[in-house]
Amino acid sequence: MWQSRRNPIRLGLAVLIGGLVILLVAFLLRPQAPAVAASVAPPPAARSSAEGQFRIFMPIGVNVYPPIAPDLGDAPDSSNNYGVTMTAYPAGGPLGVPARFPTVYKTGSPPYGPIHWNSKLIYHLGPAITREKEADSGTDADGVNNIQPPVDLPDQDKADDGAAAPLLPHCQTTTLTYSVTVPPTAGASQAYVNVWLDFDRSGGWGAALPCAGVVAQEWAVQNQVISLPGPGSFTFTTPPFTSYNPNPNQCLWWRIGISERMATAADGSGPANGYEYGETEDYYFCPGHQEPTRTPTPTPTPACVAPPVEMAAWWPLDETSGVTAFDIAGFPTNGAHFNGPVPAPGMVAGGLSFDGVNDYVEAADHTSLNFGKGNFSMDAWIRTSDANGVKIILDKRVEGASVQGYSWFLGNGTLGFQLANGIGSPICSTNPSDSCTNYT
C-alpha cells in the first residue's frame, strides 16, 4: 500500500530546542514486520529542500548511557564449554576437589552462571567492571576469559575490586564490607546484595552446617536491600552472619553479587534469563595471603559490528572530523553535516551532538531508501530528557495536497512512525487503511 517517492530524507532537528546536547550513534535500515497502529500526535511538516535528499532529525539527549557491560563471575566451573573438570581446591590444580560453582551462563545449565546484562550501567561493585557475555569463551574486555577450563585456570577477572578480605572466626558472627559505584549517568535506585561462602570447601555453595547450636548457611547474606541515592561510590556492611570455619588456614571460594532483583538459589546461580543490572565478583580467599591488587581495566567503548548483508543503510555518525557522515552499508548514501553538528562520545564508538536549533545531517536519495510495499525496520541509539511535543528523529516525506513518504518521531515521549502513500487527505490518523497513518 505504501509508496515512498524521491523526497528529502534527513537526520537532525525539526523543532527549536535551545541548549540541549543532542546525540545520535547509529541508524540502520533492514527488513522486518510492520508496526501496529496506535494514537500519537502527527509530526510537523518536513523542512523544504531539494528533491532526492534524506535528513536525520535528532532533538534527543542530554546524557548518553555508559557502554553496555555484561558481566559474569570467575570461580571455577566444571560445567563449562570445554567439557573438562576444573579444580576448586587447590585453585588451578592439580586436581583435588572438583569445582561445582555455577559460573558459565549457557553450557551445562541449569544451574545458570549469574549473568548481568547491563544494557546500561546502573551500579556495580567496586570502581570497575569488565565486559564479557560468557565466562569461558568469546571476547572479554580483560583480553582473557574469566576462567580457562583447558588449563584449569580460574580467577581471571581483573575487576574483582568491590569487597574487603573477610574475617571468618569459627562459629561466630561476622560481617563483610563492600563498595558500590553508581556512574554519573545513573540515578537513585535500590539493589539486592548476596554473599555465598564455601565454608566446607566442598567445591560448591549451598550447604547448611551445624555450628555451636546454630546453623551456618553458606548462602550467608540473603538479599540485603541497599538504597543508592545517585552517582558516587558508597560503602556498605552486610548484616551479621554465622561463620563456619574449623580449618581457618585453608583457602575458600566466596561470591558476592549485586542485582536489581532478589536471588533465589542457595548454590550461587542466577535466573535463566539473567539479571538486568549489577555484577558478580568471585574471590579465592587464603588467610594470611594478600589478595593481589587489581588494576582496573577501563571499560572500552564497543566498536560497531560489521553491517549485515541485507542492511540498506547505516550511518554510525562516529567520524571525529570533517563534514561527511559515511554510510557503511548498502549503496552507500553518504550524508553531509549542516550548520555544524559536533562529534561527541556515543553509545557505540562516537556520535554527533546537535545544537537543538538547526543542526542536521542530509543524505542523497537512493532507490534503496524507497521501500515501496516492502517490509523494513529502523534502529537508532537516542537519549532524551524532554517528553513534551513532537520531535523528529528522521524524515523522508514530501507534503502538499497529500503526504507521501515516512517519518520517525517522538510524540510526547512515545516513539512514533508515520507512513503515507501520497493519495488522498494530508491529515494523518491511526487507521491503517487511511492514506497517512501514525503508528507507535
DRENDO-1510 file (C-alpha; in Angstrom, 1 decimal, always signed):
<recs>
REC; n; res; u; v; w
REC; 1; MET; +0.0; +0.0; +0.0 .
REC; 2; TRP; +2.7; +2.4; +0.9 .
REC; 3; GLN; +4.8; +4.1; -1.8 .
REC; 4; SER; +7.6; +6.5; -1.0 .
REC; 5; ARG; +8.9; +8.7; -3.7 .
REC; 6; ARG; +12.1; +10.6; -4.3 .
REC; 7; ASN; +11.8; +13.1; -1.4 .
REC; 8; PRO; +14.1; +14.6; +1.2 .
REC; 9; ILE; +15.4; +12.2; +3.9 .
REC; 10; ARG; +17.1; +14.0; +6.8 .
REC; 11; LEU; +18.6; +13.4; +10.2 .
REC; 12; GLY; +18.9; +16.4; +12.6 .
REC; 13; LEU; +16.5; +18.7; +14.4 .
REC; 14; ALA; +12.9; +19.6; +13.3 .
REC; 15; VAL; +11.8; +21.9; +16.1 .
REC; 16; LEU; +13.6; +24.6; +18.2 .
REC; 17; ILE; +15.0; +23.2; +21.4 .
REC; 18; GLY; +17.6; +25.5; +22.9 .
REC; 19; GLY; +20.7; +24.4; +24.8 .
REC; 20; LEU; +20.4; +20.7; +24.5 .
REC; 21; VAL; +23.2; +18.2; +23.9 .
REC; 22; ILE; +22.0; +16.1; +21.0 .
REC; 23; LEU; +23.4; +12.6; +20.5 .
REC; 24; LEU; +22.9; +10.1; +17.7 .
REC; 25; VAL; +25.1; +7.0; +17.5 .
REC; 26; ALA; +23.8; +4.7; +14.8 .
REC; 27; PHE; +20.9; +4.5; +12.3 .
REC; 28; LEU; +20.2; +1.4; +10.2 .
REC; 29; LEU; +17.5; +0.0; +7.9 .
REC; 30; ARG; +16.7; -3.7; +7.4 .
REC; 31; PRO; +13.6; -5.8; +6.6 .
REC; 32; GLN; +11.2; -6.5; +9.4 .
REC; 33; ALA; +7.5; -6.9; +10.1 .
REC; 34; PRO; +5.3; -3.7; +10.0 .
REC; 35; ALA; +4.3; -1.9; +13.2 .
REC; 36; VAL; +0.9; -1.8; +14.9 .
REC; 37; ALA; -1.3; +1.3; +14.7 .
REC; 38; ALA; -1.8; +3.5; +17.7 .
REC; 39; SER; -2.7; +7.1; +18.6 .
REC; 40; VAL; +0.0; +9.7; +18.6 .
REC; 41; ALA; +0.3; +13.3; +17.6 .
REC; 42; PRO; +1.4; +13.7; +14.0 .
REC; 43; PRO; +4.8; +15.0; +13.2 .
REC; 44; PRO; +5.2; +18.6; +11.9 .
REC; 45; ALA; +5.8; +19.4; +8.2 .
REC; 46; ALA; +9.2; +18.4; +6.8 .
REC; 47; ARG; +11.7; +21.1; +6.0 .
REC; 48; SER; +11.6; +22.3; +2.5 .
REC; 49; SER; +14.6; +21.1; +0.4 .
REC; 50; ALA; +15.6; +19.9; -3.0 .
REC; 51; GLU; +14.0; +16.6; -4.1 .
REC; 52; GLY; +16.1; +13.5; -3.7 .
REC; 53; GLN; +17.6; +14.0; -0.2 .
REC; 54; PHE; +17.4; +12.3; +3.2 .
REC; 55; ARG; +17.7; +14.1; +6.6 .
REC; 56; ILE; +18.1; +12.8; +10.1 .
REC; 57; PHE; +16.4; +14.9; +12.8 .
REC; 58; MET; +17.7; +14.2; +16.3 .
REC; 59; PRO; +16.4; +16.6; +19.1 .
REC; 60; ILE; +17.4; +13.9; +21.6 .
REC; 61; GLY; +19.5; +13.6; +24.6 .
REC; 62; VAL; +21.3; +15.4; +27.4 .
REC; 63; ASN; +23.2; +12.4; +28.5 .
REC; 64; VAL; +24.3; +9.2; +26.9 .
REC; 65; TYR; +24.3; +5.8; +28.7 .
REC; 66; PRO; +27.7; +4.3; +29.5 .
REC; 67; PRO; +28.8; +1.3; +27.4 .
REC; 68; ILE; +27.0; -2.0; +27.6 .
REC; 69; ALA; +28.9; -4.2; +30.1 .
REC; 70; PRO; +27.5; -7.7; +30.6 .
REC; 71; ASP; +29.3; -9.4; +33.5 .
REC; 72; LEU; +29.9; -12.9; +35.0 .
REC; 73; GLY; +32.0; -14.3; +37.8 .
REC; 74; ASP; +35.3; -16.2; +37.6 .
REC; 75; ALA; +35.0; -19.1; +40.1 .
REC; 76; PRO; +36.0; -22.5; +38.5 .
REC; 77; ASP; +33.1; -24.3; +36.9 .
REC; 78; SER; +33.2; -27.9; +35.6 .
REC; 79; SER; +30.0; -27.5; +33.6 .
REC; 80; ASN; +31.9; -25.4; +31.0 .
REC; 81; ASN; +32.1; -25.1; +27.2 .
REC; 82; TYR; +35.1; -27.4; +27.1 .
REC; 83; GLY; +33.6; -30.3; +29.0 .
REC; 84; VAL; +36.6; -30.6; +31.3 .
REC; 85; THR; +36.7; -30.8; +35.1 .
REC; 86; MET; +38.0; -27.7; +36.9 .
REC; 87; THR; +39.6; -27.8; +40.4 .
REC; 88; ALA; +38.1; -25.9; +43.3 .
REC; 89; TYR; +40.9; -26.8; +45.8 .
REC; 90; PRO; +43.7; -26.1; +45.3 .
REC; 91; ALA; +42.7; -23.4; +42.8 .
REC; 92; GLY; +44.4; -24.1; +39.4 .
REC; 93; GLY; +45.1; -27.8; +40.3 .
REC; 94; PRO; +46.5; -30.3; +40.5 .
REC; 95; LEU; +43.1; -31.9; +40.5 .
REC; 96; GLY; +41.8; -32.2; +44.1 .
REC; 97; VAL; +38.3; -31.1; +44.9 .
REC; 98; PRO; +36.3; -30.7; +41.7 .
REC; 99; ALA; +34.6; -27.4; +41.2 .
REC; 100; ARG; +30.8; -27.1; +41.0 .
REC; 101; PHE; +30.5; -23.4; +41.2 .
REC; 102; PRO; +27.9; -22.0; +38.7 .
REC; 103; THR; +29.8; -19.5; +36.6 .
REC; 104; VAL; +29.3; -20.4; +32.9 .
REC; 105; TYR; +26.0; -19.0; +31.8 .
REC; 106; LYS; +24.9; -21.2; +28.9 .
REC; 107; THR; +26.7; -24.6; +28.8 .
REC; 108; GLY; +25.8; -27.1; +31.4 .
REC; 109; SER; +22.8; -25.0; +32.7 .
REC; 110; PRO; +20.9; -25.1; +34.8 .
REC; 111; PRO; +22.3; -24.1; +37.2 .
REC; 112; TYR; +23.0; -20.8; +35.3 .
REC; 113; GLY; +26.0; -18.7; +36.0 .
REC; 114; PRO; +24.7; -15.3; +37.1 .
REC; 115; ILE; +25.0; -13.0; +34.1 .
REC; 116; HIS; +24.2; -9.3; +34.4 .
REC; 117; TRP; +23.3; -7.9; +31.0 .
REC; 118; ASN; +23.8; -4.3; +31.9 .
REC; 119; SER; +22.3; -2.8; +28.8 .
REC; 120; LYS; +23.2; +0.4; +30.7 .
REC; 121; LEU; +25.3; +0.7; +33.8 .
REC; 122; ILE; +23.1; +1.5; +36.9 .
REC; 123; TYR; +25.6; +0.2; +39.6 .
REC; 124; HIS; +28.4; -2.2; +40.0 .
REC; 125; LEU; +30.7; -3.5; +42.8 .
REC; 126; GLY; +33.9; -1.5; +43.3 .
REC; 127; PRO; +35.4; +1.1; +41.0 .
REC; 128; ALA; +35.5; -1.0; +37.8 .
REC; 129; ILE; +33.6; -3.6; +35.8 .
REC; 130; THR; +34.7; -5.6; +32.8 .
REC; 131; ARG; +32.7; -6.8; +29.8 .
REC; 132; GLU; +32.0; -10.5; +28.9 .
REC; 133; LYS; +29.0; -12.3; +27.6 .
REC; 134; GLU; +30.3; -15.7; +28.7 .
REC; 135; ALA; +32.8; -16.7; +31.4 .
REC; 136; ASP; +34.9; -19.1; +29.5 .
REC; 137; SER; +34.6; -18.1; +25.8 .
REC; 138; GLY; +34.1; -15.2; +23.4 .
REC; 139; THR; +35.5; -11.7; +23.7 .
REC; 140; ASP; +36.4; -10.2; +27.1 .
REC; 141; ALA; +37.4; -6.6; +27.9 .
REC; 142; ASP; +40.2; -8.1; +30.0 .
REC; 143; GLY; +41.8; -9.7; +27.0 .
REC; 144; VAL; +41.4; -13.1; +28.7 .
REC; 145; ASN; +38.3; -15.1; +29.7 .
REC; 146; ASN; +37.3; -15.1; +33.3 .
REC; 147; ILE; +38.0; -18.9; +33.6 .
REC; 148; GLN; +40.1; -21.0; +31.2 .
REC; 149; PRO; +39.0; -24.6; +31.6 .
REC; 150; PRO; +41.5; -26.3; +29.3 .
REC; 151; VAL; +44.3; -25.2; +31.6 .
REC; 152; ASP; +42.3; -25.3; +34.9 .
REC; 153; LEU; +42.7; -21.6; +35.4 .
REC; 154; PRO; +40.0; -19.6; +37.2 .
REC; 155; ASP; +40.1; -16.1; +38.9 .
REC; 156; GLN; +41.0; -14.1; +35.8 .
REC; 157; ASP; +38.5; -11.2; +36.0 .
REC; 158; LYS; +40.6; -8.0; +36.6 .
REC; 159; ALA; +37.8; -6.0; +38.1 .
REC; 160; ASP; +37.1; -8.1; +41.3 .
REC; 161; ASP; +37.6; -5.0; +43.3 .
REC; 162; GLY; +34.5; -4.4; +45.4 .
REC; 163; ALA; +35.0; -6.3; +48.6 .
REC; 164; ALA; +37.4; -6.4; +51.5 .
REC; 165; ALA; +39.0; -9.7; +52.7 .
REC; 166; PRO; +36.6; -11.4; +55.1 .
REC; 167; LEU; +37.3; -12.3; +58.7 .
REC; 168; LEU; +35.8; -15.7; +59.4 .
REC; 169; PRO; +36.0; -16.8; +63.0 .
REC; 170; HIS; +34.7; -20.3; +63.5 .
REC; 171; CYS; +31.1; -20.5; +64.9 .
REC; 172; GLN; +30.9; -16.7; +65.5 .
REC; 173; THR; +29.1; -14.0; +63.8 .
REC; 174; THR; +30.9; -11.7; +61.4 .
REC; 175; THR; +30.2; -9.2; +58.6 .
REC; 176; LEU; +31.7; -8.2; +55.3 .
REC; 177; THR; +32.4; -4.8; +53.9 .
REC; 178; TYR; +32.0; -3.9; +50.2 .
REC; 179; SER; +31.7; -0.8; +48.0 .
REC; 180; VAL; +29.2; +0.0; +45.2 .
REC; 181; THR; +29.7; +2.5; +42.4 .
REC; 182; VAL; +26.9; +4.4; +40.7 .
REC; 183; PRO; +28.1; +6.0; +37.4 .
REC; 184; PRO; +27.4; +9.7; +36.6 .
REC; 185; THR; +24.6; +8.9; +34.2 .
REC; 186; ALA; +22.5; +6.8; +36.6 .
REC; 187; GLY; +20.0; +8.0; +39.2 .
REC; 188; ALA; +18.8; +6.7; +42.5 .
REC; 189; SER; +17.9; +3.0; +42.8 .
REC; 190; GLN; +17.6; +0.0; +45.1 .
REC; 191; ALA; +19.6; -3.2; +44.8 .
REC; 192; TYR; +19.9; -6.6; +46.4 .
REC; 193; VAL; +23.3; -7.9; +47.6 .
REC; 194; ASN; +24.0; -11.6; +48.3 .
REC; 195; VAL; +27.1; -13.5; +49.6 .
REC; 196; TRP; +27.9; -17.2; +49.3 .
REC; 197; LEU; +30.9; -18.8; +51.1 .
REC; 198; ASP; +32.2; -22.4; +50.6 .
REC; 199; PHE; +32.6; -23.0; +54.3 .
REC; 200; ASP; +33.1; -26.8; +54.0 .
REC; 201; ARG; +35.4; -26.5; +51.0 .
REC; 202; SER; +33.3; -28.9; +49.0 .
REC; 203; GLY; +33.7; -27.1; +45.7 .
REC; 204; GLY; +30.1; -25.8; +45.7 .
REC; 205; TRP; +27.9; -23.4; +47.6 .
REC; 206; GLY; +24.6; -24.2; +49.4 .
REC; 207; ALA; +25.3; -26.2; +52.5 .
REC; 208; ALA; +23.8; -25.5; +55.9 .
REC; 209; LEU; +26.3; -26.5; +58.6 .
REC; 210; PRO; +25.6; -27.0; +62.3 .
REC; 211; CYS; +27.8; -24.8; +64.4 .
REC; 212; ALA; +27.6; -24.4; +68.2 .
REC; 213; GLY; +23.9; -24.8; +68.4 .
REC; 214; VAL; +23.1; -22.7; +65.3 .
REC; 215; VAL; +23.2; -23.2; +61.6 .
REC; 216; ALA; +25.8; -21.5; +59.4 .
REC; 217; GLN; +24.4; -21.0; +55.9 .
REC; 218; GLU; +26.8; -20.9; +53.0 .
REC; 219; TRP; +24.3; -18.5; +51.5 .
REC; 220; ALA; +25.4; -16.2; +54.2 .
REC; 221; VAL; +23.9; -12.9; +53.1 .
REC; 222; GLN; +20.5; -13.3; +51.5 .
REC; 223; ASN; +19.1; -10.4; +49.6 .
REC; 224; GLN; +20.3; -7.5; +51.7 .
REC; 225; VAL; +18.5; -4.4; +50.4 .
REC; 226; ILE; +20.6; -1.3; +49.8 .
REC; 227; SER; +19.5; +2.1; +48.7 .
REC; 228; LEU; +21.7; +4.1; +46.3 .
REC; 229; PRO; +21.0; +7.8; +46.2 .
REC; 230; GLY; +22.6; +8.6; +42.9 .
REC; 231; PRO; +26.1; +8.9; +41.3 .
REC; 232; GLY; +29.0; +8.2; +43.6 .
REC; 233; SER; +30.9; +5.5; +45.5 .
REC; 234; PHE; +29.3; +4.0; +48.6 .
REC; 235; THR; +30.5; +1.6; +51.3 .
REC; 236; PHE; +28.2; -0.9; +52.9 .
REC; 237; THR; +28.4; -3.6; +55.6 .
REC; 238; THR; +26.4; -6.8; +55.4 .
REC; 239; PRO; +24.1; -8.0; +58.1 .
REC; 240; PRO; +25.8; -10.3; +60.7 .
REC; 241; PHE; +26.0; -14.0; +59.7 .
REC; 242; THR; +27.5; -17.1; +61.4 .
REC; 243; SER; +30.8; -18.2; +60.0 .
REC; 244; TYR; +31.7; -21.9; +59.8 .
REC; 245; ASN; +35.5; -22.2; +59.6 .
REC; 246; PRO; +37.0; -25.1; +61.6 .
REC; 247; ASN; +40.1; -25.0; +59.4 .
REC; 248; PRO; +40.9; -21.3; +59.2 .
REC; 249; ASN; +44.2; -21.8; +57.4 .
REC; 250; GLN; +42.5; -23.3; +54.4 .
REC; 251; CYS; +41.6; -21.3; +51.3 .
REC; 252; LEU; +38.0; -21.0; +50.3 .
REC; 253; TRP; +35.9; -19.6; +47.4 .
REC; 254; TRP; +33.3; -17.0; +48.0 .
REC; 255; ARG; +31.0; -14.9; +45.8 .
REC; 256; ILE; +29.3; -11.5; +46.2 .
REC; 257; GLY; +26.6; -10.3; +43.8 .
REC; 258; ILE; +24.6; -7.2; +43.4 .
REC; 259; SER; +21.4; -7.2; +41.2 .
REC; 260; GLU; +18.1; -5.4; +40.6 .
REC; 261; ARG; +16.0; -8.4; +41.8 .
REC; 262; MET; +16.3; -10.9; +44.6 .
REC; 263; ALA; +18.5; -14.0; +44.3 .
REC; 264; THR; +16.7; -17.3; +44.8 .
REC; 265; ALA; +19.3; -20.0; +44.7 .
REC; 266; ALA; +21.5; -21.2; +47.6 .
REC; 267; ASP; +24.1; -22.5; +45.2 .
REC; 268; GLY; +25.0; -19.0; +43.9 .
REC; 269; SER; +23.4; -19.5; +40.5 .
REC; 270; GLY; +21.3; -16.9; +38.6 .
REC; 271; PRO; +18.0; -16.8; +36.8 .
REC; 272; ALA; +17.6; -18.4; +33.4 .
REC; 273; ASN; +17.2; -15.1; +31.7 .
REC; 274; GLY; +19.9; -13.4; +33.7 .
REC; 275; TYR; +19.9; -10.2; +35.8 .
REC; 276; GLU; +19.2; -6.9; +34.1 .
REC; 277; TYR; +21.8; -5.0; +36.1 .
REC; 278; GLY; +24.7; -5.5; +38.5 .
REC; 279; GLU; +27.8; -7.5; +38.9 .
REC; 280; THR; +29.1; -10.8; +40.3 .
REC; 281; GLU; +32.6; -11.0; +41.9 .
REC; 282; ASP; +34.3; -14.2; +43.0 .
REC; 283; TYR; +37.2; -14.4; +45.3 .
REC; 284; TYR; +39.7; -17.2; +46.2 .
REC; 285; PHE; +40.5; -16.2; +49.8 .
REC; 286; CYS; +43.5; -17.7; +51.6 .
REC; 287; PRO; +44.1; -16.5; +55.2 .
REC; 288; GLY; +47.4; -14.7; +55.5 .
REC; 289; HIS; +47.7; -14.3; +51.8 .
REC; 290; GLN; +47.2; -10.7; +50.5 .
REC; 291; GLU; +44.8; -10.7; +47.6 .
REC; 292; PRO; +46.7; -9.2; +44.6 .
REC; 293; THR; +45.9; -5.6; +43.8 .
REC; 294; ARG; +43.6; -5.5; +40.8 .
REC; 295; THR; +44.4; -2.9; +38.2 .
REC; 296; PRO; +41.0; -1.9; +36.9 .
REC; 297; THR; +40.7; -2.1; +33.1 .
REC; 298; PRO; +38.6; +0.8; +31.8 .
REC; 299; THR; +35.6; -0.5; +30.1 .
REC; 300; PRO; +36.3; +0.5; +26.4 .
REC; 301; THR; +33.6; +1.8; +24.1 .
REC; 302; PRO; +32.5; -1.0; +21.9 .
REC; 303; ALA; +33.1; -0.7; +18.1 .
REC; 304; CYS; +30.4; -1.1; +15.5 .
REC; 305; VAL; +29.8; -4.6; +14.2 .
REC; 306; ALA; +30.0; -5.4; +10.5 .
REC; 307; PRO; +26.8; -4.4; +8.7 .
REC; 308; PRO; +24.5; -7.4; +7.8 .
REC; 309; VAL; +24.2; -8.1; +4.1 .
REC; 310; GLU; +20.6; -7.2; +4.0 .
REC; 311; MET; +21.1; -3.7; +5.5 .
REC; 312; ALA; +20.1; -0.8; +3.2 .
REC; 313; ALA; +21.9; +2.0; +5.0 .
REC; 314; TRP; +23.9; +2.6; +8.2 .
REC; 315; TRP; +25.2; +6.0; +9.4 .
REC; 316; PRO; +27.3; +5.3; +12.6 .
REC; 317; LEU; +28.0; +9.1; +12.8 .
REC; 318; ASP; +31.2; +8.4; +14.6 .
REC; 319; GLU; +33.5; +10.4; +12.4 .
REC; 320; THR; +35.8; +12.6; +14.5 .
REC; 321; SER; +36.5; +15.3; +11.9 .
REC; 322; GLY; +35.1; +16.6; +8.6 .
REC; 323; VAL; +31.5; +17.2; +7.5 .
REC; 324; THR; +30.7; +13.8; +5.9 .
REC; 325; ALA; +28.5; +11.1; +7.6 .
REC; 326; PHE; +29.6; +7.9; +5.9 .
REC; 327; ASP; +27.1; +5.2; +5.1 .
REC; 328; ILE; +28.9; +1.9; +5.9 .
REC; 329; ALA; +26.3; -0.3; +4.3 .
REC; 330; GLY; +24.3; -0.6; +1.2 .
REC; 331; PHE; +24.7; +1.7; -1.8 .
REC; 332; PRO; +26.2; +3.8; +0.0 .
REC; 333; THR; +24.4; +7.1; +0.5 .
REC; 334; ASN; +26.8; +9.3; +2.5 .
REC; 335; GLY; +25.4; +12.3; +4.3 .
REC; 336; ALA; +26.6; +15.8; +4.9 .
REC; 337; HIS; +26.6; +17.9; +8.1 .
REC; 338; PHE; +24.6; +21.1; +8.0 .
REC; 339; ASN; +25.0; +24.0; +10.5 .
REC; 340; GLY; +27.8; +22.4; +12.5 .
REC; 341; PRO; +26.8; +19.2; +14.5 .
REC; 342; VAL; +29.8; +18.3; +16.6 .
REC; 343; PRO; +31.4; +14.9; +17.2 .
REC; 344; ALA; +30.7; +13.5; +20.7 .
REC; 345; PRO; +31.1; +10.3; +22.7 .
REC; 346; GLY; +28.3; +7.8; +21.9 .
REC; 347; MET; +26.7; +4.6; +22.9 .
REC; 348; VAL; +28.8; +2.7; +20.4 .
REC; 349; ALA; +32.1; +4.4; +19.4 .
REC; 350; GLY; +31.2; +8.1; +18.6 .
REC; 351; GLY; +28.1; +10.1; +17.9 .
REC; 352; LEU; +27.0; +13.5; +16.8 .
REC; 353; SER; +26.0; +16.4; +19.1 .
REC; 354; PHE; +23.2; +18.6; +17.6 .
REC; 355; ASP; +22.7; +22.1; +18.9 .
REC; 356; GLY; +18.9; +21.8; +19.2 .
REC; 357; VAL; +18.4; +24.8; +16.9 .
REC; 358; ASN; +19.2; +24.0; +13.2 .
REC; 359; ASP; +21.8; +21.2; +13.0 .
REC; 360; TYR; +21.1; +18.2; +10.8 .
REC; 361; VAL; +22.6; +15.6; +8.5 .
REC; 362; GLU; +21.4; +15.2; +5.0 .
REC; 363; ALA; +22.0; +12.2; +2.7 .
REC; 364; ALA; +21.2; +12.0; -1.0 .
REC; 365; ASP; +18.2; +9.9; -2.0 .
REC; 366; HIS; +18.6; +6.4; -3.5 .
REC; 367; THR; +16.2; +3.7; -4.6 .
REC; 368; SER; +17.3; +1.5; -1.7 .
REC; 369; LEU; +15.7; +4.1; +0.7 .
REC; 370; ASN; +12.4; +3.9; -1.1 .
REC; 371; PHE; +10.8; +0.8; +0.3 .
REC; 372; GLY; +7.6; +0.8; -1.6 .
REC; 373; LYS; +5.4; -2.1; -0.3 .
REC; 374; GLY; +8.2; -4.0; +1.3 .
REC; 375; ASN; +8.8; -4.5; +5.0 .
REC; 376; PHE; +11.6; -2.6; +6.7 .
REC; 377; SER; +12.9; -1.6; +10.1 .
REC; 378; MET; +14.9; +1.3; +11.6 .
REC; 379; ASP; +17.2; +1.4; +14.7 .
REC; 380; ALA; +19.0; +4.2; +16.5 .
REC; 381; TRP; +20.7; +5.0; +19.8 .
REC; 382; ILE; +18.9; +8.0; +21.2 .
REC; 383; ARG; +18.5; +9.6; +24.6 .
REC; 384; THR; +16.1; +12.3; +25.6 .
REC; 385; SER; +15.1; +14.2; +28.8 .
REC; 386; ASP; +12.3; +16.0; +27.1 .
REC; 387; ALA; +9.0; +14.2; +26.8 .
REC; 388; ASN; +6.9; +17.1; +25.5 .
REC; 389; GLY; +5.7; +17.8; +22.0 .
REC; 390; VAL; +6.7; +16.2; +18.7 .
REC; 391; LYS; +10.4; +15.8; +17.9 .
REC; 392; ILE; +11.5; +14.3; +14.6 .
REC; 393; ILE; +14.3; +11.7; +14.5 .
REC; 394; LEU; +14.2; +11.0; +10.8 .
REC; 395; ASP; +12.2; +12.4; +7.9 .
REC; 396; LYS; +11.7; +11.4; +4.3 .
REC; 397; ARG; +8.5; +12.9; +3.1 .
REC; 398; VAL; +7.0; +15.4; +0.7 .
REC; 399; GLU; +3.9; +17.3; +1.7 .
REC; 400; GLY; +1.3; +19.2; -0.3 .
REC; 401; ALA; -2.3; +18.3; -1.1 .
REC; 402; SER; -1.3; +14.9; +0.1 .
REC; 403; VAL; +1.6; +13.4; +2.1 .
REC; 404; GLN; +4.0; +10.8; +0.8 .
REC; 405; GLY; +6.9; +9.0; +2.5 .
REC; 406; TYR; +7.8; +8.2; +6.1 .
REC; 407; SER; +8.8; +9.9; +9.3 .
REC; 408; TRP; +10.2; +8.6; +12.6 .
REC; 409; PHE; +9.5; +10.8; +15.6 .
REC; 410; LEU; +8.7; +11.1; +19.3 .
REC; 411; GLY; +5.3; +12.3; +20.3 .
REC; 412; ASN; +5.1; +13.4; +23.9 .
REC; 413; GLY; +7.8; +10.9; +24.7 .
REC; 414; THR; +6.3; +8.0; +22.8 .
REC; 415; LEU; +8.1; +6.6; +19.8 .
REC; 416; GLY; +6.0; +7.0; +16.6 .
REC; 417; PHE; +6.2; +6.3; +12.9 .
REC; 418; GLN; +4.3; +7.8; +10.0 .
REC; 419; LEU; +3.6; +6.2; +6.6 .
REC; 420; ALA; +1.9; +7.9; +3.8 .
REC; 421; ASN; +1.2; +6.8; +0.2 .
REC; 422; GLY; +0.6; +10.2; -1.4 .
REC; 423; ILE; -3.1; +9.5; -2.2 .
REC; 424; GLY; -6.0; +11.3; -0.5 .
REC; 425; SER; -6.1; +13.6; +2.5 .
REC; 426; PRO; -2.9; +15.0; +4.1 .
REC; 427; ILE; -4.5; +14.6; +7.5 .
REC; 428; CYS; -2.9; +11.5; +9.2 .
REC; 429; SER; -4.8; +9.2; +11.6 .
REC; 430; THR; -4.3; +5.8; +13.4 .
REC; 431; ASN; -6.3; +3.9; +10.8 .
REC; 432; PRO; -4.0; +1.6; +8.8 .
REC; 433; SER; -6.3; +1.8; +5.8 .
REC; 434; ASP; -6.0; +5.6; +5.5 .
REC; 435; SER; -3.6; +7.2; +3.1 .
REC; 436; CYS; -1.5; +8.6; +6.0 .
REC; 437; THR; -1.2; +6.6; +9.2 .
REC; 438; ASN; +0.6; +7.2; +12.5 .
REC; 439; TYR; +2.0; +4.1; +14.4 .
REC; 440; THR; +3.6; +3.6; +17.8 .
</recs>
